[in-house]
């Protein structure tokens, strides 16, 4: 009997993974096939090059120009509102919001009405009508409370207390959007708020205290309430445009915003509207206000999808400085060097905040790409019981190369 041929020696199976699974951060993963310990320096250099490419791509495609456009639009809203309230005594905040919602309705709600299938207006109303009804009320009252506060408190108080929207957005993003921040993000936020405080201090030094200030406590409470509602609206907006669509958000806001603002206008502001001394100048100011508001509402979802609600609210801190620079020529404000210091301080904070990506934390068993829902899903082991853990995935601008995700 001939001897049996020697069998190939089988390699022992790898040891099982520990029960607490950790998903490696995307930014720290080397590309597949990069090798083992001998290629550590090569993979490190590749990681540095990938990070540099991502930073350059983010700075080229994202924040500065688009965020400046939002600030300029908000500056136009403030200037037209100031002229209407102080020069023509037209205190009509609900009517001004009503004009904006009507424009949104005519452009975006009609777009939804002519669509087919699941993106049709009636199909959306059948599934989510009550959610958009609540969102429309929140957005309307946020605008109303902040504009109404100008009748009770000073511009300085409004500028300072309106920063309350930033911690509201951060908390809501942390708990509901599962966004996680690094230390550099908090440093950038603190620097931005310090820049805003510097501007408020400059207002006090030069004596720029526009506003009645007759009942300051009521005005301050109105600003805090409006800032809280703005934060809720912005985070809800970010969720909708990332998971659904920008047109759906704007169309439904236009529908319910026009409906509720029309009711509020008929109840609360019809007498004020009759007192407005109508002429071509007032009509032009209302047209300018509506155009700026429509542009802000239409463009903000684009910027939020590229960055985040927190980034947008930080960048809008510069809108008061743009209004100030316009006021130097239009309203003959006194100039102070602290204004320039404030402006550059806020810009430094924005650069610090935008220098690195935020992250999304999720249970790996329900992991999915938040920025790209149609992307490939991560296959997770189903044989062993998996304990909940945290998954981090970058929210930064996507590069051409698909990042490698590994579940250990």
DOBA-90782 format. One line per field, with one value per residue (C-alpha): residue number from 1; chain; x, z, y; residue in three letters. Coordinates in Angstrom, 2 decimals, decimal comma, always signed. Layout:
<pts>
k: NUM ...
c: A ...
xx: X ...
zz: Z ...
yy: Y ...
r: ALA ...
</pts>
This chain:
<pts>
k: 1 2 3 4 5 6 7 8 9 10 11 12 13 14 15 16 17 18 19 20 21 22 23 24 25 26 27 28 29 30 31 32 33 34 35 36 37 38 39 40 41 42 43 44 45 46 47 48 49 50 51 52 53 54 55 56 57 58 59 60 61 62 63 64 65 66 67 68 69 70 71 72 73 74 75 76 77 78 79 80 81 82 83 84 85 86 87 88 89 90 91 92 93 94 95 96 97 98 99 100 101 102 103 104 105 106 107 108 109 110 111 112 113 114 115 116 117 118 119 120 121 122 123 124 125 126 127 128 129 130 131 132 133 134 135 136 137 138 139 140 141 142 143 144 145 146 147 148 149 150 151 152 153 154 155 156 157 158 159 160 161 162 163 164 165 166 167 168 169 170 171 172 173 174 175 176 177 178 179 180 181 182 183 184 185 186 187 188 189 190 191 192 193 194 195 196 197 198 199 200 201 202 203 204 205 206 207 208 209 210 211 212 213 214 215 216 217 218 219 220 221 222 223 224 225 226 227 228 229 230 231 232 233 234 235 236 237 238 239 240 241 242 243 244 245 246 247 248 249 250 251 252 253 254 255 256 257 258 259 260 261 262 263 264 265 266 267 268 269 270 271 272 273 274 275 276 277 278 279 280 281 282 283 284 285 286 287 288 289 290 291 292 293 294 295 296 297 298 299 300 301 302 303 304 305 306 307 308 309 310 311 312 313 314 315 316 317 318 319 320 321 322 323 324 325 326 327 328 329 330 331 332 333 334 335 336 337 338 339 340 341 342 343 344 345 346 347 348 349 350 351 352 353 354 355 356 357 358 359 360 361 362 363 364 365 366 367 368 369 370 371 372 373 374 375 376 377 378 379 380 381 382 383 384 385 386 387 388 389 390 391 392 393 394 395 396 397 398 399 400 401 402 403 404 405 406 407 408
c: A A A A A A A A A A A A A A A A A A A A A A A A A A A A A A A A A A A A A A A A A A A A A A A A A A A A A A A A A A A A A A A A A A A A A A A A A A A A A A A A A A A A A A A A A A A A A A A A A A A A A A A A A A A A A A A A A A A A A A A A A A A A A A A A A A A A A A A A A A A A A A A A A A A A A A A A A A A A A A A A A A A A A A A A A A A A A A A A A A A A A A A A A A A A A A A A A A A A A A A A A A A A A A A A A A A A A A A A A A A A A A A A A A A A A A A A A A A A A A A A A A A A A A A A A A A A A A A A A A A A A A A A A A A A A A A A A A A A A A A A A A A A A A A A A A A A A A A A A A A A A A A A A A A A A A A A A A A A A A A A A A A A A A A A A A A A A A A A A A A A A A A A A A A A A A A A A A A A A A A A A A A A A A A A A A A A A A A A A A A A A A A A A A A A A A A A A A A A A A A A A A A A A A A A
xx: +0,00 +1,58 +1,92 -0,67 +0,51 +1,19 -1,72 -1,25 -1,01 -4,01 -3,50 -5,22 -8,28 -7,73 -8,81 -12,36 -12,88 -13,50 -17,14 -16,97 -16,58 -14,99 -15,32 -12,08 -12,20 -12,27 -9,51 -7,04 -7,53 -4,79 -5,83 -6,24 -3,09 -0,78 +1,00 +2,02 +4,58 +7,20 +4,92 +3,94 +5,82 +4,41 +0,85 +1,46 +2,64 -0,37 -2,65 -1,04 -1,46 -5,10 -5,77 -4,13 -6,19 -9,37 -8,63 -7,89 -11,02 -13,14 -11,77 -12,31 -15,88 -17,35 -17,54 -16,06 -17,91 -21,22 -21,25 -20,44 -23,41 -25,70 -24,31 -24,83 -28,42 -29,05 -27,46 -29,93 -32,81 -31,64 -31,17 -34,58 -36,28 -34,51 -35,66 -39,24 -39,44 -37,57 -38,04 -41,55 -42,90 -44,05 -44,01 -45,26 -43,05 -45,78 -46,62 -42,94 -42,70 -45,96 -44,46 -41,48 -43,67 -45,82 -42,72 -41,62 -45,11 -45,19 -41,77 -41,27 -44,75 -45,94 -42,85 -43,89 -47,46 -46,41 -44,09 -45,12 -44,88 -43,70 -42,29 -45,68 -47,18 -50,20 -48,04 -45,80 -48,80 -50,28 -47,07 -45,64 -48,16 -48,22 -44,41 -44,22 -47,13 -45,14 -42,00 -43,89 -45,21 -41,74 -40,14 -42,84 -42,74 -38,91 -38,96 -41,78 -40,24 -36,84 -38,32 -40,81 -37,96 -36,68 -39,68 -38,69 -34,92 -31,73 -29,82 -26,84 -28,91 -30,38 -26,94 -25,57 -28,54 -29,07 -25,82 -27,90 -28,88 -25,35 -25,48 -29,05 -27,92 -24,93 -27,04 -29,77 -27,20 -25,46 -28,61 -30,76 -28,30 -25,65 -22,94 -19,76 -17,33 -13,59 -11,78 -10,84 -14,54 -15,31 -12,27 -13,50 -16,99 -15,60 -13,42 -16,44 -18,52 -15,59 -15,51 -19,22 -18,71 -15,96 -18,42 -21,03 -18,36 -17,52 -21,23 -21,25 -18,09 -19,32 -22,83 -24,65 -27,76 -30,49 -33,83 -36,49 -35,36 -38,62 -39,15 -35,79 -36,71 -39,58 -37,35 -34,56 -36,99 -38,36 -34,83 -34,03 -37,30 -36,67 -33,08 -34,29 -36,88 -34,29 -32,02 -34,81 -35,72 -32,10 -31,40 -34,70 -33,82 -30,42 -32,06 -34,61 -32,19 -29,78 -32,38 -35,10 -34,64 -34,18 -37,20 -39,46 -38,33 -38,81 -42,09 -43,66 -42,30 -43,86 -47,20 -47,63 -45,74 -48,05 -51,11 -50,24 -48,72 -51,88 -54,00 -51,70 -51,64 -55,45 -55,73 -52,80 -51,49 -54,32 -54,62 -50,86 -50,97 -53,67 -51,50 -48,59 -48,13 -47,88 -45,69 -43,07 -40,26 -42,06 -43,03 -39,40 -38,27 -40,82 -39,65 -36,02 -36,80 -38,76 -36,01 -33,33 -35,49 -36,31 -32,63 -31,67 -34,25 -33,36 -29,59 -29,26 -30,16 -27,42 -24,81 -26,13 -25,84 -22,24 -21,31 -23,72 -26,27 -23,59 -21,20 -23,96 -24,96 -21,34 -20,83 -24,00 -22,35 -20,53 -23,86 -24,04 -20,60 -21,66 -24,68 -22,36 -20,08 -23,13 -24,36 -21,09 -22,15 -25,95 -26,62 -23,30 -22,35 -19,20 -16,29 -14,13 -11,07 -12,75 -15,11 -12,23 -10,80 -14,22 -14,50 -11,10 -11,67 -14,87 -13,09 -10,32 -12,97 -14,63 -11,30 -10,60 -14,05 -13,79 -10,22 -11,39 -14,48 -17,21 -18,37 -21,54 -21,87 -24,14 -24,64 -22,70 -25,66 -27,62 -24,65 -25,35 -23,72 -25,37 -23,89 -24,45 -27,49 -27,13 -23,58 -22,57 -23,61 -21,19 -21,64 -21,57 -21,13 -24,37 -23,09 -21,90 -23,85 -22,64 -22,67 -23,59 -20,62 -19,85 -19,23 -17,51 -17,76 -16,49 -18,89 -16,23 -16,38 -16,19 -13,12 -13,03 -11,57 -14,11 -12,86 -12,21 -14,36 -13,40 -15,35 -13,07
zz: +0,00 -1,01 +1,77 +1,93 +0,65 +3,41 +4,02 +3,98 +7,48 +8,29 +9,93 +13,30 +13,17 +14,38 +17,96 +18,32 +18,62 +22,08 +23,01 +22,92 +19,19 +18,16 +14,75 +13,75 +12,89 +9,13 +9,16 +10,88 +8,62 +6,09 +2,61 +1,93 +0,91 +2,63 +4,47 +8,03 +10,36 +7,69 +5,92 +9,00 +7,88 +4,35 +5,66 +7,97 +5,05 +3,04 +5,93 +6,13 +2,38 +2,57 +5,44 +3,52 +0,44 +2,52 +4,18 +0,81 -0,71 +2,24 +2,04 -1,72 -1,73 +1,60 +4,17 +3,48 +0,38 +1,09 +4,77 +3,87 +1,50 +4,36 +6,58 +3,85 +3,34 +7,09 +7,03 +4,33 +6,43 +9,43 +7,43 +5,74 +9,05 +10,70 +8,00 +8,18 +11,98 +12,71 +9,64 +8,57 +11,88 +10,17 +12,99 +11,01 +11,79 +11,00 +7,67 +6,71 +7,51 +5,64 +2,44 +2,72 +3,29 +0,31 -1,91 -0,57 -1,22 -4,81 -5,69 -3,63 -2,60 -6,20 -7,20 -4,79 -6,12 -9,69 -8,69 -9,07 -6,71 -3,12 -3,47 -4,35 -2,01 -1,08 -0,41 +1,91 +3,73 +4,29 +5,96 +7,81 +7,87 +11,66 +11,90 +9,34 +11,01 +14,27 +12,42 +10,60 +13,91 +15,49 +12,56 +12,47 +16,18 +16,23 +13,68 +15,49 +18,98 +17,94 +15,84 +18,61 +21,14 +19,42 +20,88 +24,47 +24,79 +23,26 +20,22 +22,45 +24,53 +21,43 +19,89 +23,06 +23,98 +20,41 +20,81 +22,99 +19,76 +19,56 +22,76 +21,86 +18,44 +19,96 +22,57 +20,12 +17,54 +20,23 +21,43 +18,28 +15,35 +17,38 +16,29 +18,37 +18,66 +19,30 +21,61 +18,72 +17,90 +21,41 +21,30 +18,03 +19,46 +22,55 +20,36 +18,22 +21,28 +22,68 +19,40 +19,72 +23,29 +22,03 +19,56 +22,27 +24,41 +21,53 +21,23 +24,90 +24,59 +21,58 +23,01 +20,26 +22,18 +19,54 +20,81 +23,16 +26,21 +28,00 +29,46 +29,21 +31,04 +28,64 +25,65 +26,94 +27,54 +24,01 +22,58 +24,59 +23,50 +19,86 +20,01 +21,46 +18,70 +16,08 +17,41 +17,24 +13,72 +12,47 +13,83 +12,46 +9,13 +9,10 +9,77 +6,97 +4,28 +5,08 +5,16 +2,83 +0,55 +0,53 -1,72 +0,60 +3,62 +1,93 +0,31 +3,57 +5,47 +2,83 +3,07 +6,85 +7,42 +5,05 +6,64 +10,26 +9,57 +7,65 +10,67 +13,08 +10,78 +10,67 +14,47 +15,78 +13,12 +10,86 +12,62 +12,40 +8,70 +8,13 +9,81 +7,40 +5,22 +1,92 -0,82 -3,27 -0,70 +1,80 -0,99 -2,09 +1,47 +1,78 -1,56 -0,44 +2,88 +1,19 -1,38 +1,34 +3,46 +0,47 -0,46 +3,13 +3,40 -0,04 +0,41 +4,06 +3,48 +0,85 +3,32 +6,21 +4,08 +3,22 +6,81 +9,76 +11,67 +14,23 +11,55 +10,00 +13,29 +14,12 +10,74 +11,14 +14,08 +11,46 +10,10 +12,90 +11,90 +8,27 +9,47 +11,53 +8,56 +6,50 +9,40 +9,39 +6,06 +6,24 +9,90 +10,79 +13,57 +15,55 +14,68 +17,18 +16,62 +18,73 +15,83 +13,63 +16,52 +16,97 +13,27 +13,04 +16,33 +14,96 +11,74 +13,72 +15,64 +12,38 +10,97 +14,14 +14,06 +10,36 +10,62 +11,47 +10,96 +13,42 +13,89 +14,20 +17,02 +16,43 +17,56 +14,98 +14,56 +12,96 +11,28 +8,01 +6,10 +7,21 +4,48 +1,75 +2,52 -0,81 -0,02 +0,90 +4,28 +6,74 +7,24 +10,91 +12,45 +13,47 +15,05 +18,32 +20,47 +19,95 +22,72 +21,96 +21,20 +19,44 +15,74 +14,39 +10,79 +9,38 +8,42 +6,39 +2,65 +0,80 -1,40 -4,64 -2,97 -0,92 +2,69 +4,02 +6,97 +9,04 +11,90 +14,37
yy: +0,00 +3,30 +5,87 +8,65 +12,05 +14,56 +16,86 +20,61 +21,98 +24,18 +27,54 +27,93 +30,23 +33,78 +34,52 +35,86 +39,59 +41,03 +41,51 +45,30 +46,06 +49,31 +50,86 +52,52 +56,20 +56,74 +59,34 +56,98 +53,94 +53,10 +52,05 +48,34 +46,55 +48,99 +46,17 +45,58 +47,01 +47,69 +50,19 +52,19 +55,28 +55,02 +54,74 +57,70 +59,81 +58,71 +59,68 +63,12 +63,64 +62,53 +64,97 +67,84 +67,03 +66,97 +70,33 +71,94 +70,42 +71,63 +75,16 +75,22 +73,97 +74,95 +77,67 +81,11 +82,46 +80,75 +81,70 +85,31 +85,37 +84,29 +87,06 +89,67 +88,54 +88,78 +92,23 +93,28 +91,95 +93,99 +97,20 +97,07 +96,24 +99,19 +101,60 +100,32 +100,49 +103,74 +105,93 +104,90 +103,50 +100,30 +97,73 +94,74 +91,70 +89,14 +90,79 +90,76 +87,03 +86,44 +87,89 +85,54 +82,48 +83,41 +83,49 +80,10 +78,75 +80,03 +78,59 +75,42 +74,26 +74,44 +72,45 +69,71 +69,86 +69,00 +66,15 +62,52 +59,56 +59,66 +63,21 +64,66 +67,26 +65,12 +62,06 +64,11 +65,56 +62,11 +60,88 +63,90 +66,73 +67,17 +67,35 +70,13 +71,92 +72,07 +73,15 +75,91 +77,29 +77,17 +78,99 +81,68 +82,43 +82,50 +85,31 +87,10 +87,00 +88,39 +91,21 +92,03 +92,28 +95,45 +97,29 +96,48 +96,14 +97,54 +96,38 +95,51 +93,10 +91,49 +90,97 +89,40 +87,22 +86,05 +84,05 +81,70 +79,94 +78,43 +76,29 +75,31 +74,04 +72,22 +70,42 +69,44 +68,27 +66,19 +64,40 +64,19 +64,24 +62,34 +64,78 +64,69 +67,60 +67,76 +70,14 +72,42 +72,90 +74,13 +76,41 +77,91 +78,42 +80,18 +82,43 +83,38 +84,27 +86,30 +88,22 +88,90 +90,11 +92,43 +93,97 +94,48 +96,16 +98,47 +99,39 +100,35 +102,46 +104,45 +104,79 +102,90 +101,76 +101,65 +100,43 +101,61 +99,67 +100,50 +97,03 +95,35 +92,13 +91,40 +92,11 +89,87 +87,01 +87,43 +87,21 +84,07 +82,47 +83,37 +82,07 +78,76 +78,37 +79,28 +76,53 +73,95 +75,05 +74,94 +71,45 +70,15 +71,73 +69,99 +66,62 +67,09 +68,23 +65,37 +62,62 +63,96 +66,99 +70,75 +71,34 +69,36 +71,38 +74,75 +73,73 +72,59 +75,60 +77,83 +76,04 +76,00 +79,26 +81,14 +79,54 +80,34 +83,76 +84,72 +83,78 +85,62 +88,66 +88,83 +88,56 +90,62 +92,98 +94,10 +97,48 +98,14 +97,31 +99,94 +102,60 +102,13 +105,27 +103,45 +104,93 +103,70 +103,88 +101,64 +99,27 +99,08 +98,33 +95,52 +94,10 +94,28 +92,61 +89,83 +89,24 +88,96 +86,65 +84,44 +84,27 +83,42 +80,64 +79,24 +79,32 +78,31 +74,61 +74,41 +75,69 +73,57 +70,43 +71,32 +72,27 +72,07 +74,14 +75,03 +76,36 +78,45 +80,05 +80,83 +82,49 +84,56 +86,34 +88,43 +89,73 +92,32 +93,57 +93,91 +95,88 +98,06 +98,80 +99,76 +101,90 +103,86 +105,34 +105,19 +106,08 +107,81 +105,42 +106,17 +103,92 +102,02 +99,85 +97,17 +96,49 +95,36 +93,33 +91,70 +90,92 +89,21 +87,37 +85,84 +84,90 +83,17 +81,24 +80,17 +78,99 +76,99 +75,41 +74,53 +73,17 +69,64 +67,51 +66,68 +63,09 +61,08 +58,55 +55,55 +51,99 +49,89 +47,54 +50,37 +52,07 +53,86 +56,68 +59,91 +62,06 +59,45 +57,22 +55,39 +54,27 +50,73 +49,45 +47,91 +44,16 +43,32 +39,87 +38,23 +35,02 +36,50 +38,88 +42,44 +44,97 +48,58 +50,80 +54,04 +54,52 +57,62 +58,69 +61,94 +64,75 +66,50 +67,06 +63,75 +63,14 +61,23 +58,15 +56,27 +56,00 +52,52 +51,48 +48,47 +46,95 +45,20
r: UNK UNK UNK UNK UNK UNK UNK UNK UNK UNK UNK UNK UNK UNK UNK UNK UNK UNK UNK UNK UNK UNK UNK UNK UNK UNK UNK UNK UNK UNK UNK UNK UNK UNK UNK UNK UNK UNK UNK UNK UNK UNK UNK UNK UNK UNK UNK UNK UNK UNK UNK UNK UNK UNK UNK UNK UNK UNK UNK UNK UNK UNK UNK UNK UNK UNK UNK UNK UNK UNK UNK UNK UNK UNK UNK UNK UNK UNK UNK UNK UNK UNK UNK UNK UNK UNK UNK UNK UNK UNK UNK UNK UNK UNK UNK UNK UNK UNK UNK UNK UNK UNK UNK UNK UNK UNK UNK UNK UNK UNK UNK UNK UNK UNK UNK UNK UNK UNK UNK UNK UNK UNK UNK UNK UNK UNK UNK UNK UNK UNK UNK UNK UNK UNK UNK UNK UNK UNK UNK UNK UNK UNK UNK UNK UNK UNK UNK UNK UNK UNK UNK UNK UNK UNK UNK UNK UNK UNK UNK UNK UNK UNK UNK UNK UNK UNK UNK UNK UNK UNK UNK UNK UNK UNK UNK UNK UNK UNK UNK UNK UNK UNK UNK UNK UNK UNK UNK UNK UNK UNK UNK UNK UNK UNK UNK UNK UNK UNK UNK UNK UNK UNK UNK UNK UNK UNK UNK UNK UNK UNK UNK UNK UNK UNK UNK UNK UNK UNK UNK UNK UNK UNK UNK UNK UNK UNK UNK UNK UNK UNK UNK UNK UNK UNK UNK UNK UNK UNK UNK UNK UNK UNK UNK UNK UNK UNK UNK UNK UNK UNK UNK UNK UNK UNK UNK UNK UNK UNK UNK UNK UNK UNK UNK UNK UNK UNK UNK UNK UNK UNK UNK UNK UNK UNK UNK UNK UNK UNK UNK UNK UNK UNK UNK UNK UNK UNK UNK UNK UNK UNK UNK UNK UNK UNK UNK UNK UNK UNK UNK UNK UNK UNK UNK UNK UNK UNK UNK UNK UNK UNK UNK UNK UNK UNK UNK UNK UNK UNK UNK UNK UNK UNK UNK UNK UNK UNK UNK UNK UNK UNK UNK UNK UNK UNK UNK UNK UNK UNK UNK UNK UNK UNK UNK UNK UNK UNK UNK UNK UNK UNK UNK UNK UNK UNK UNK UNK UNK UNK UNK UNK UNK UNK UNK UNK UNK UNK UNK UNK UNK UNK UNK UNK UNK UNK UNK UNK UNK UNK UNK UNK UNK UNK UNK UNK UNK UNK UNK UNK UNK UNK UNK UNK UNK UNK UNK UNK UNK UNK UNK UNK UNK UNK UNK UNK UNK UNK UNK UNK
</pts>
